[in-house]
């Protein structure tokens, strides 16, 4: 199946290889672009060097790839990655890290448990707000410190889905900002329940909803295709 996958421009990475392992073909479509904030990056790195954090939390692969190479000579606290792709980006830079058992930031506080109390957490991330994460850390006795190291900017370009048999939205924001033409024969896929709930609120129930990872979502797609030949 030919799948259009929403990705930041130039950030599709190894999607094709990962799709082929599940028996599919894919191509990227980009409702968003990223714009780095070098000042925030420099402030974050300086505070890491000053050992102001007990833990760093990387919520996506982009900040891991951006900041990872700059952390090589820094004294590092505990480092947590949200999933295997983010962890891979960090480890490729020589940064050891732990990986959450889920693909959502809501798993961060439960993963750390009582350890988080009294700890300062550095979070380099996009400008898309995540108040639930900040509230969870604060309520658990931790101190979250966010650094908006990049902005997500809509392209305002219509997604080219002419060759697509399915479209996979990889985040709630990518769905909200996407400009696209709906077709009856187009299979709608949400990468996880957060994205699915936003789609449903817009009146579009996804045919397939994954676990937050590309591989898990493709597995769910294959189950759907077997049940709907």
C-alpha positions in Angstrom: 0.0 0.0 0.0 1.2 3.5 -0.8 1.1 5.6 2.3 1.5 9.4 2.6 3.2 10.1 6.0 3.1 13.6 7.5 6.7 14.7 8.3 8.6 17.9 8.8 10.3 18.8 5.5 13.5 16.9 5.3 12.8 14.8 8.4 11.4 11.7 6.9 14.6 9.7 7.8 14.2 6.0 7.3 10.4 5.8 6.9 10.7 4.0 3.6 12.8 1.2 5.0 10.6 0.8 8.0 7.4 0.7 5.8 9.0 -1.8 3.4 9.6 -4.2 6.4 5.8 -4.2 6.9 5.1 -4.7 3.2 4.3 -1.1 2.3 5.6 1.9 0.3 5.5 5.5 1.5 6.3 9.0 0.7 6.4 12.2 2.9 4.0 15.0 2.9 4.8 18.2 4.9 2.1 20.3 6.5 4.8 21.8 8.8 8.4 23.1 8.7 10.7 23.6 11.6 12.7 26.7 12.5 15.5 26.5 15.1 16.0 29.0 17.9 19.8 29.1 18.3 19.6 31.4 21.3 17.4 28.9 23.2 19.7 26.1 22.2 22.7 27.9 23.5 21.0 28.7 26.8 20.0 25.1 27.2 23.5 23.8 26.5 25.0 26.3 28.9 22.7 25.3 31.7 23.5 21.6 31.1 27.2 22.5 31.4 26.4 24.2 34.7 24.7 21.0 35.9 21.4 22.7 36.6 19.3 19.6 35.7 18.8 16.2 37.4 17.3 14.8 34.2 16.9 15.7 30.5 13.7 14.7 28.7 13.8 14.5 24.9 10.2 14.3 23.6 11.0 13.9 19.9 13.9 13.0 17.6 14.4 16.5 16.2 15.8 18.1 19.5 17.8 14.9 20.0 19.4 15.2 16.6 19.9 19.0 17.0 21.2 19.1 20.6 22.9 15.6 20.8 26.1 16.6 19.0 26.4 19.7 21.3 26.2 17.6 24.5 29.3 15.5 23.9 31.6 17.3 26.4 28.9 18.2 28.9 28.5 16.5 32.3 25.2 14.7 31.7 22.4 14.0 34.2 19.9 11.2 33.7 18.6 11.3 30.1 15.2 10.0 29.0 14.0 9.5 25.4 10.4 9.2 24.4 10.9 6.3 22.0 13.4 4.2 20.1 13.9 6.7 17.2 14.7 9.5 19.7 16.9 7.2 21.7 18.7 6.2 18.5 19.4 9.9 17.6 20.9 10.4 21.1 22.9 7.2 21.1 24.3 8.0 17.6 25.8 11.1 19.4 27.3 8.9 22.1 24.7 9.9 24.7 23.4 7.0 26.9 19.7 7.3 27.6 16.7 5.4 28.9 13.6 4.9 26.8 10.0 5.2 27.9 7.9 2.1 27.6 5.2 4.2 25.8 5.4 6.7 23.0 3.7 9.5 24.9 5.1 12.1 27.3 2.3 11.1 29.7 4.4 8.1 30.5 7.3 10.2 31.8 6.2 10.9 35.4 5.0 7.3 36.0 8.3 6.0 34.6 10.3 8.0 37.0 8.0 7.4 40.0 9.1 8.8 43.3 12.5 9.7 42.0 11.2 12.8 40.3 10.3 14.5 43.6 12.7 17.5 44.1 14.3 17.0 40.7 14.8 19.7 38.0 13.9 18.4 34.5 15.3 20.1 31.4 13.0 19.7 28.4 14.2 20.9 24.9 11.1 20.9 22.7 9.0 22.6 20.1 6.7 25.6 20.6 3.6 23.2 20.7 2.4 23.5 24.3 2.1 20.4 26.5 0.6 21.7 29.8 -0.3 18.1 30.9 3.3 17.2 31.0 4.3 20.3 33.0 1.4 19.8 35.4 2.2 16.1 35.9 5.9 16.9 36.7 4.9 19.7 39.1 2.3 17.6 40.9 4.8 14.9 41.4 7.2 17.3 43.1 9.5 18.0 40.2 10.4 21.3 38.5 10.1 21.3 34.7 12.2 23.8 32.8 11.2 24.0 29.1 13.4 25.4 26.3 11.5 26.1 23.0 14.4 25.3 20.7 12.3 25.2 17.5 9.0 26.4 16.1 6.6 24.5 14.0 5.3 26.6 11.2 2.5 25.5 8.8 3.5 25.3 5.1 0.0 26.2 4.0 0.6 24.0 1.0 -1.9 21.4 0.0 -0.7 17.8 0.6 -0.3 15.9 -2.7 -2.2 12.7 -2.0 -2.9 11.8 -5.6 -0.8 8.6 -5.5 -1.7 7.8 -1.9 -3.9 4.9 -0.9 -3.7 6.0 2.8 -2.6 9.0 4.8 -0.9 8.7 8.1 -1.0 11.7 10.5 2.0 11.5 12.8 0.7 14.1 15.3 -2.3 16.1 16.3 -0.7 19.3 15.0 0.1 17.8 11.6 -3.6 16.9 11.2 -4.8 20.3 12.5 -2.6 22.2 10.1 -2.8 20.0 7.0 -4.6 21.2 3.9 -5.8 18.2 1.9 -8.6 16.9 -0.2 -10.6 14.0 1.3 -11.4 10.9 -0.8 -13.8 8.1 0.0 -11.1 5.5 -1.0 -8.4 7.1 1.2 -7.6 5.1 4.4 -7.2 7.5 7.3 -4.5 6.6 9.9 -3.7 8.1 13.2 -0.3 7.3 14.8 -1.9 7.2 18.2 -4.8 7.9 20.4 -4.1 11.6 20.9 -4.0 12.2 17.1 -7.1 10.0 16.7 -9.1 12.0 19.3 -8.3 15.3 17.4 -9.4 13.7 14.1 -12.6 12.4 15.7 -13.3 15.9 17.2 -13.1 17.2 13.6 -15.6 14.7 12.4 -13.2 12.2 10.9 -12.9 8.8 12.6 -9.6 7.2 11.6 -9.8 3.8 10.0 -6.6 2.8 11.9 -5.1 4.1 15.1 -1.6 3.0 16.2 0.3 2.9 19.5 2.3 6.1 18.9 5.1 4.5 16.8 5.3 4.0 13.1 5.9 0.3 13.4 3.0 -0.3 15.7 0.7 1.7 13.5 1.8 -0.2 10.4 1.0 -3.5 12.3 -2.4 -2.2 13.1 -2.9 -1.2 9.4 -2.0 -4.8 8.3 -4.6 -6.1 10.7 -7.1 -3.7 9.3 -6.3 -4.8 5.7 -6.7 -8.5 6.6 -10.1 -7.8 8.1 -11.1 -5.6 5.2 -9.8 -7.3 2.1 
